[in-house]
């Protein structure tokens, strides 16, 4: 085989089977990839870009606990198989989340799988939980995370969600903490024991990516995705 033909075949092969290029969902400046989950534009209040961070519910006055909420935001397009990376920073007691495979339902609900983001020790809602299914990096209500290397509140942590060939993994600071297969018996059993038991297509692709406004202050940065 001639060298030119070999390199041409190799280029075509790797171009076909390799991952697509990274796309910035938030690069520190632009929110063009996002809109309100319940409108066709980005929220005018509640979310703000500050110091190359996407911040939700930042208090304008430290002595005034009130904030103007902007609601959840979602990507403009849906995703099926992808590699998603992001960084997050929580404030004391905060609860938020990053959701994927998000769908809009006729009753107005907007539901999807949630990579939980929460102050594990300072949030009162989970203080008495018997398991870790509602703690950071877990699949909210379904699968608890393991082998976590979580940095303290106020520091930046790096999350990753890899969804490929019906298998989904959650990563935290470079360590895999959750792994499951969509539609498997384990997934169906976990779903049946959760509040999503009656949502027929919960956890299936495709769906939007969603950043949650749970009323607490949190920040995100370096959000990027590549599709398979």
N, C-alpha and C positions, 0 to 999 in steps of 0.2 A: 504494500500500500504506500502510495506517495505521501510524504510528510504533510503536504497541504491538505490532502483528503483526511488524514488522521486528525489533524487539529480542527478541521471543520466539523467532523463527526463529534469530536470531544466537546467542542463549543456548543453544538446543538443539544447534546445529551445533558450537559450541566445546566444549560439555560432552561431546559424543560423540567428537570427534576429539582433544581435548586429553589430556595426560597426567593420570594419577591423582595424588592428593595424595601428598606424601612421607610415608613411614612410617619411623619410627626403628627400626632393628635394634639399635642401641646408642646411647642418648642420654646416657651418662655415669653412669647410675645403675642401670638395670634390665637384667637378662639374660633377661627373660621370653620373648624371641623365639628363644632358643637352647636346645638340648639336646645332650647327648653324642651323637656319631655312632654310638655303640654301646649307648646306653641311652635311657630315656625321661625323663631328668631332667638338669639341668645338673650338670657335675662338681663334687663337693664339694671337690676339691683341684686344684691345677695352674693354674686360672684364677682371677683375682681382679679386683675393681673397686677401683681406687686412683686418687685424684685425677682422677676422671671419665674414667679410662682403663681399658680391658679388657686386662689384662696376663696373659701366659702365661709360666710357668716363671721367675718372679722368685725369685732366691735369697734365702732368709731370712737366711743368714749369708754375707757376702762371701768369707769364708775357706773356705767349704765349697761345692764345686762341685755337690754333689748337689741335685737338685730332685725333688719329687713330681709326676709328670706326670699331667695330667688327660685327655689324649687330644684328638683333634679334636672340634670342636663344629660343629653344623649348624643351619640355620634349621628352624623347626617346619613350614614349608610350602615348596612348590616354586614355582619361577618360570620363566617362558618368555621373555617380552619385558619388558625392564626397563632402568632407568637406576639404577646403583648407585654411590654415592660413599662413600669412606672415607679415613681418614688412618692412617698407620702410622709407627712408629718402631722401628728395629732397633738391636741392640747389636752390638759388634764380633764379626765372624765368624758372625753369626746366619743361619739359614736357616729360612724359613717360607713361607706362601703363603695366598692367598685363592682358593678354587675355586668354580666355578659350573657349572650343568648336572650337578650331582653325583648319582650313582645308586648304590644298594646292589645288589650282585650276589649270586647264590646261593652263590658260593664264599667269601663274607665280605668281598670287596673293596669299597671305597668309592672310586669314581673320578669325576673330572670335569676340566673345563678349569681350568688353574691360572694365575692372574695371579701370576707368580713374585715373591717378596719375599726378597732375599738380600743379604748384604754382598758386593758385586761384586768387591771387591779383597781382602777379608780372609777369605773362605771358601775353604778348601783344596780342597773337592770340585770346584770349577769353575775352579781355578787354571790348568789346562792345556786348557781347552775351546777348540776351534778356532773356535767361533762364540758368539753371545750368546743362544742359545735358552734358556739356563738362568739368565739374568741378570734383574735387577729390571724388572718391567713387561712382560716377554715372555710369550707363551703357552708355558708350560713344555714343552720338547722339540719344539715345532712351529714357532713363528715368533719370530724375534728382534725386539726393539724397536729403533726408530730415533729420532733427533732428541730424545733424552732430556735433560731438565734435572733431574737427580737431585741432591737435597741430601745432604750428608755424613751418615755414620752418627751417630746420636745426635740428629739433627734430624728434625722431622716432615715427611713427604711426603704428598701427596694423590693418591690413585688413583681411577680411575673406569672402570667397565665399562658400555658401552652395547650392549644386544642388542635388535635390532629388525629384523623382516622378513628373518631369516636372516643378517643382517650383524652382526658383532660388532667393536667397537673397544675398545682399551685406551688409557687416557689417564694421563699422569703430570704432575702439577703444571700442568694446563691444556693440555698438548700431546698430540696424538694420536700414539701410538707404535707401535700395532699395528692392522691392519685385515684382516679375513678374512670369507669367506662360508661358512657352514655347508654342507657337502655339495658344495662346489666342487671342481674338479679339483686346485687348489692345496692345499686342505685335505686331500683324500684322499691326495695324494702325501706331504704332511708327516706325516700320521698313519701311513702305511705305513712311513715311515722311523723311527718312534718306538717306544717300548715299549708303546704303546697299539694297535698295529697289529691285534691279534686281538680287540679289544673292539668288537663290532659297532656298538653305538649310542653310542660315545664322542663327546662333543661335541654331542649333540642335546638339544633342550629337550623337556619341562621337566626341572628338577632343583633340588636344594637349593643353598644357599650354604653354604660350609664355611670355617672358620678353622682353620688347621693348627697342631697341636702337633708340632713337629719336634725337640723337646728343647732348643731355644734360647730365650732370653728375647726377647720382642718385645711391643709394645703397639699397641693400636688405639683409635681414638676417632671420634666423629661418623660412625657408619655409618648410612646411610639409603638407602632404595630407593623408587622409584615404578614402577608397572607401566603397560604400554601395552595 
